[in-house]
Amino acid sequence: MEGFRVDPQVSTPEMQAMFIEQGRKLFALNQTIPFTPEIIEATKALFGENLGEGAIVQPPLKGVCFDMVHIGKNVMIMPDCLMMARGEITIEDNAMIAANVQIISNNHDLHDRQILICKPVHIGKNAWIGAGATILPGVTVGENAVVAAAAVVTKDVPANAIVGGNPAKLIKMID
């Protein structure tokens, strides 16, 4: 997947205002007491219409471009998740994201490091991403797949597969 290029140094006043507003909403979410009505409202304020019913995002959360994150129904995201979402992140229904997971949809160009190369990340229904795993730009994690703790996923993961390691490799298929 080729992806698209973004120069973060070139932005409109509207883009800058949105970046500031998202930063404020992220700060508010991270300062809210978990499992309260206030945290539900803070999560909705950050993700807007892109947050599925019953989804839970536990703070602290880190990242950028939360308007490019789409979270399905009944998704569970544990604390300390990093979402670098310039290239877009989609997490489908019933997926589970463990603590300290990094989901990264952008990387720097090797020749002009001010430029970002953005590729979408897609996490399928019922997928389980283990603690400390890293999902890199352009990766699709298939439906019902399991990514082992601390895995670094550089390539697509088939549906019903278990992968682990750095770089992540197929461990076995789920019956």
C-alpha positions in Angstrom: 0.0 0.0 0.0 1.5 3.3 -1.1 -0.3 5.6 1.4 -0.5 9.4 1.1 1.9 12.1 2.1 1.3 14.9 4.6 3.4 17.9 5.5 2.5 18.7 9.1 4.3 22.1 8.7 1.6 23.2 6.2 -1.7 23.7 7.9 -4.7 26.0 7.8 -5.9 28.1 10.7 -8.9 25.7 10.8 -6.6 22.7 11.1 -4.6 24.4 13.9 -7.8 25.2 15.8 -9.0 21.6 15.5 -5.6 20.3 16.7 -5.8 22.6 19.7 -9.4 21.6 20.5 -8.6 17.9 20.3 -5.7 18.4 22.6 -8.0 20.1 25.1 -10.5 17.3 24.8 -7.8 14.7 25.2 -6.5 16.4 28.3 -10.1 16.5 29.8 -10.5 12.8 29.1 -7.2 12.0 30.8 -8.2 14.1 33.9 -11.6 12.4 34.4 -12.3 9.8 37.0 -12.8 6.3 35.3 -16.2 4.6 35.3 -18.2 7.7 35.8 -20.8 9.4 33.6 -18.3 12.2 33.1 -15.8 9.9 31.4 -18.5 8.7 29.0 -19.1 12.3 28.1 -15.4 13.2 27.8 -14.9 10.1 25.5 -17.9 11.1 23.3 -16.5 14.7 23.2 -13.2 13.5 21.8 -14.4 10.9 19.3 -17.8 12.3 18.4 -19.9 10.3 16.1 -17.0 7.9 15.5 -17.6 6.2 18.9 -19.7 3.1 18.8 -22.4 2.3 21.4 -21.0 0.5 24.5 -17.4 1.3 23.6 -15.1 2.0 26.5 -11.8 3.9 26.3 -9.9 3.9 29.6 -7.5 6.8 30.2 -4.8 7.8 29.9 -5.0 7.9 26.1 -2.3 9.4 23.9 -2.1 10.4 20.3 -3.2 12.8 17.6 -6.0 13.1 14.9 -8.8 11.5 17.0 -11.2 12.6 14.3 -9.6 9.9 12.1 -10.3 7.1 14.6 -13.5 5.0 14.1 -14.4 2.8 17.1 -17.1 0.2 16.7 -19.7 -1.1 19.2 -18.6 -2.7 22.5 -14.9 -2.1 21.9 -12.7 -2.1 25.0 -9.5 0.0 24.9 -7.4 -0.3 28.1 -5.2 2.4 29.6 -2.1 3.9 27.9 -3.1 3.3 24.3 -1.3 5.4 21.8 -3.2 6.3 18.6 -1.2 8.1 15.9 -4.2 8.4 13.5 -3.2 10.8 10.7 -3.7 7.9 8.2 -6.9 6.7 9.9 -7.6 4.0 12.4 -10.7 1.7 12.3 -11.5 -0.6 15.2 -14.5 -2.8 14.5 -17.1 -4.1 16.9 -16.2 -6.2 19.9 -12.4 -5.7 19.5 -10.3 -5.6 22.6 -7.2 -3.5 22.9 -5.0 -4.2 25.9 -2.9 -1.7 27.9 0.1 0.0 26.4 -0.9 -0.8 22.8 0.4 1.5 20.0 -1.7 1.9 16.9 0.3 3.9 14.4 -1.1 4.9 11.0 1.7 7.3 10.0 5.5 7.2 9.8 8.2 9.6 8.5 9.6 9.6 5.0 13.1 8.3 4.9 14.4 11.1 2.7 12.4 14.1 4.0 11.7 13.3 7.7 9.3 16.3 8.0 6.9 14.5 5.7 4.5 11.9 7.1 3.6 8.8 5.0 0.1 7.8 6.1 -1.6 4.4 5.7 -4.8 3.3 7.3 -4.9 0.7 10.1 -7.8 -1.7 10.4 -8.6 -3.9 13.3 -11.3 -6.4 12.6 -14.3 -7.6 14.6 -13.6 -9.6 17.7 -9.8 -9.1 17.3 -7.7 -9.0 20.5 -4.5 -6.9 20.6 -2.3 -8.0 23.5 -0.6 -5.7 26.0 2.3 -3.7 24.6 1.7 -4.7 21.0 2.5 -2.2 18.2 0.4 -2.1 15.0 2.2 -0.3 12.2 0.9 1.8 9.3 -1.1 0.0 6.6 -1.8 -3.2 8.6 -5.1 -5.0 8.7 -5.7 -7.3 11.7 -8.4 -9.8 10.6 -11.6 -10.7 12.3 -11.1 -12.9 15.4 -7.4 -12.6 15.2 -5.1 -12.4 18.3 -1.9 -10.3 18.4 0.3 -11.6 21.3 1.6 -9.2 23.9 4.6 -7.1 22.8 4.3 -8.2 19.1 5.3 -5.7 16.4 2.8 -6.1 13.5 4.3 -5.0 10.2 2.1 -7.0 7.9 -1.5 -8.0 7.6 -2.8 -10.6 10.0 -5.3 -13.1 8.6 -8.7 -13.7 10.2 -8.6 -16.3 13.0 -4.8 -16.2 13.2 -2.6 -15.8 16.3 0.6 -13.8 15.7 3.5 -12.9 17.9 7.1 -11.7 18.0 9.1 -8.9 16.4 8.3 -8.8 13.6 5.1 -10.6 14.3 4.8 -14.1 12.7 2.0 -16.6 12.5 1.9 -18.8 15.6 -1.2 -20.8 14.7 -4.7 -20.6 13.3 -7.7 -20.6 15.7 -10.1 -23.5 15.0 
